[in-house]
Amino acid sequence: MATFLQPDKIVKVQIGSHEMTINQKIIPDNLVAKKDIASYVKKGDKMKPCAKLNNGSGKPKGITVHNTGDIKVSSGTNAAEQYTRATYNGNMSGVVVHFYVWHREIWQNLDESERGWHAADGSTRRTDHRGNKTGGNLDTIAIECIGPDSESEDTVAKLVAYLCKKHGLDPKYDVYTHNYWMYGKDDIASGARKNCPIYILPHWNQFLETVNKYFASVANMGKTLYKVQCGAFTVKSNAENLKAKLIKEGFSDAYIVYANKLYKVQVGAFSEKSNAENLQNDLKKKGYNTFISQAAQ
Ligand SMILES: [Zn+2]
């Protein structure tokens, strides 16, 4: 049986009333290919560009959306983890992206400040939607939406909205299709012009409207959130047991956050501290030993 990857860090993001979970497994700088993977990644080469976006500044100039085929996965995992694992194992022909999304699952493989290999070549820039010169690989964050499922597409829209807010991008100008970066007669003649994102392209404007809707609801970004923590464990199953107990007792939004090698069981996420204190009192009455944790969005 395949050994599934474990995220190094789990990040929770609030988009309006939706909570989004990002599993981070950032490819280490020193990871090298165990075999020849692509024309530009031979055995012993680094598995990613190891370079910052936007002329070394690390500030993304846009987001590129891709589609890739859905896959059959082993039980106990999902396609976003499986694509991440294939990347780590050198089975993606040299493609390295920032995010894989499948249904509500998100796996992050690259830091948002670094370059990937996902759109055209590594050196060309073209006129972008703002009239500046931008390169897909050189300057943008890549998201692969796995398969045609509408839930996956909806999660991608939320992720795009979140990233736009986080990096000061505007969904009206800064979101690109993969094939925007493939252009010119050489690309077409060689058959390289990709019909990507194949499932979203036919209704791209509708997708952007959904992004805009979520973008408007990411208003809390940068503010502090107050969460009530009920326990922290090194063993995941202990955290899952506590989470199940909380849900059974009516605290239906209990969840697990993995950080600093601890599985933390938390309830609620409030921008007003008094709301967290009220919840804390309810939990105390039921015998839970709690404290309020503060986290930036
Ligand atoms: Zn693509």
Boltz pocket constraint, residues with backbone or C-beta under 6 A from the ligand:
constraints:
  - pocket:
      binder: B
      contacts: [[A, 65], [A, 66], [A, 67], [A, 118], [A, 178], [A, 194], [A, 196], [A, 197]]
      max_distance: 6.0
